[in-house]
Structure formats: C-alpha cells, structure tokens
Amino acid sequence: MEEERIAIIGGTGPQGRGLAYRLARSGRRVVIGSRDAERAEQGARTVNERLAGTESVAWAENREAAAGSPVVILAVPYRGHSDLVQSLADALAGKVIVSCCNPLGFDRRGPFGLDVPDGSAAEELQLLVPEARVVGAFHHLSAVTLWSAKEDLADEDVLMVGDDEHALTVAGELCAAVTGRPGVVAGPLRLARQLEPLTATLISVNKRYRTQAGVRLVGVNLPEMDQDVDIA
C-alpha cells in the first residue's frame, strides 16, 4: 500500500491537512487536491514544512488528484458536497472513496446534525457515484489532534461504515496509519446517517470541557492489519 498514492480532496482544510500530515508521516504517498491548484500547492507546502521540510506530499487540482489515485479521501464541507462530487464523478468511479464529510449546522444553541435527503453524505456520494466503493470514516478525529505533535493517536478509535469488504479493509489500514489502530467496522453504509451527526455531540463535549475528546470503544479486540493491502 505504501507505493500507492492517496488523494485528499479538501486537503487544504484543517481535517484534510491533518490527515495528509499523519498519512505522509507514516510513509504513504499523498497528494492534496483543491479546486485551485495554487491553494493545493500551498496546502502541500504547509504539510511538508510540518514534516521537517520534506517534499513527500504532492499537490494537484481536484480532478487530477482523484484520477491518479486508487484511494480518495473526501474531506470537504457538506455545503457544495453534491455539486463537487458530481463534477468529479468520472474521476471517482471505481475508486475506494473514504468520506469524512459531516453535515452539520450551527446556531446559538451549538452544533447539530443536518437532515440529508439521501440519509447521509456518504450515502449521497454512493448514489452519485454508484461505481465507487464508499466507506464513511474519520468523522470524529479532531483536526487539532491530527495536526498535533502527538506521536500516535492510539487512544482513539475510528468508526467505519461501508458495504464493500475490500474498501473497509483498505480504509481500516489507513486508520491504522493515522492513529496506530485499525478502524472499527461499525456496520453498513446506511449507518453513516447516525455516525456523521455524532460529531456534533463531540464538538459540544469539547467546547464544554475545553478538551479534544475522541471516541474509544472498550471490549473490541481488533485484528492485526495486513500492511501490504492491495488497494486496486
């Protein structure tokens, strides 16, 4: 898997940038994508500077990044999600796509989950690109924690939902690269409609207690991950 490129669409945002940093630090080849190639370049330079001035993270416009990568992480805001996915549908077809989009709203009472016509952002993505192998994951990892100097994030679990076993295996290996622990398969893709809005609860907890709390499950014995997963 180390030789294959992973595209992060939305890699210029806080979560995408944090995932790029963690994946590149683990030895993965990463390309940051953006609508604007100059923004993508700046995002990659920021991550490379964080990696002690290396040049391990590349950049490209969204379509080029997606087309050249067998695995795509979609780390974009829900606003404009449908339009973006439709514009890249041909480049995303046949790929393993990891969606960490959280459809959230904010008002004076705090964060809350939005009603999504298709159930969730991940399900919307699957309907728009039926040839893709979609997994929902990484929703609950704080961008602050991802970008931090912590050596590993093994005190957190990444919950994954999906209908394709191969895609879940690939995503689980990426989770291990990011946190040091393989992802936890939480159920089929339809459960993304429960998983995505849970992020609002964590944001509320973190605001109240001034922390960066995550999710950790007890009583789950996770298998050792195969470090040489074929992601094609």
C-alpha positions, 0 to 999 in steps of 0.5 A, spaced: 500 500 500 505 504 501 507 505 493 500 507 492 498 514 492 492 517 496 488 523 494 485 528 499 480 532 496 479 538 501 486 537 503 487 544 504 482 544 510 484 543 517 481 535 517 484 534 510 491 537 512 491 533 518 490 527 515 495 528 509 500 530 515 499 523 519 498 519 512 505 522 509 508 521 516 507 514 516 510 513 509 504 513 504 504 517 498 499 523 498 497 528 494 492 534 496 487 536 491 483 543 491 479 546 486 485 551 485 491 548 484 495 554 487 491 553 494 493 545 493 500 547 492 500 551 498 496 546 502 502 541 500 507 546 502 504 547 509 504 539 510 511 538 508 514 544 512 510 540 518 514 534 516 521 537 517 521 540 510 520 534 506 517 534 499 513 527 500 506 530 499 504 532 492 499 537 490 494 537 484 487 540 482 481 536 484 480 532 478 487 530 477 488 528 484 482 523 484 484 520 477 491 518 479 489 515 485 486 508 487 484 511 494 480 518 495 479 521 501 473 526 501 474 531 506 470 537 504 464 541 507 457 538 506 455 545 503 457 544 495 458 536 497 453 534 491 455 539 486 463 537 487 462 530 487 458 530 481 463 534 477 468 529 479 464 523 478 468 520 472 474 521 476 471 517 482 468 511 479 471 505 481 475 508 486 475 506 494 472 513 496 473 514 504 468 520 506 469 524 512 464 529 510 459 531 516 453 535 515 452 539 520 449 546 522 450 551 527 446 556 531 446 559 538 444 553 541 451 549 538 452 544 533 447 539 530 446 534 525 443 536 518 437 532 515 440 529 508 435 527 503 439 521 501 440 519 509 447 521 509 453 524 505 456 518 504 450 515 502 449 521 497 456 520 494 454 512 493 448 514 489 452 519 485 457 515 484 454 508 484 461 505 481 465 507 487 466 503 493 464 508 499 466 507 506 464 513 511 470 514 516 474 519 520 468 523 522 470 524 529 478 525 529 479 532 531 483 536 526 487 539 532 489 532 534 491 530 527 495 536 526 498 535 533 505 533 535 502 527 538 506 521 536 500 516 535 493 517 536 492 510 539 487 512 544 482 513 539 478 509 535 475 510 528 468 508 526 467 505 519 461 504 515 461 501 508 458 495 504 464 493 500 469 488 504 475 490 500 474 498 501 473 497 509 479 493 509 483 498 505 480 504 509 481 500 516 489 500 514 489 507 513 486 508 520 491 504 522 496 509 519 493 515 522 492 513 529 496 506 530 489 502 530 485 499 525 478 502 524 472 499 527 467 496 522 461 499 525 456 496 520 453 498 513 453 504 509 446 506 511 449 507 518 453 513 516 446 517 517 447 516 525 455 516 525 456 523 521 451 527 526 455 524 532 460 529 531 456 534 533 455 531 540 463 531 540 464 538 538 459 540 544 463 535 549 469 539 547 467 546 547 464 544 554 470 541 557 475 545 553 478 538 551 479 534 544 475 528 546 475 522 541 471 516 541 474 509 544 470 503 544 472 498 550 471 490 549 473 490 541 479 486 540 481 488 533 485 484 528 492 485 526 492 489 519 495 486 513 500 492 511 501 490 504 493 491 502 492 491 495 488 497 494 486 496 486 
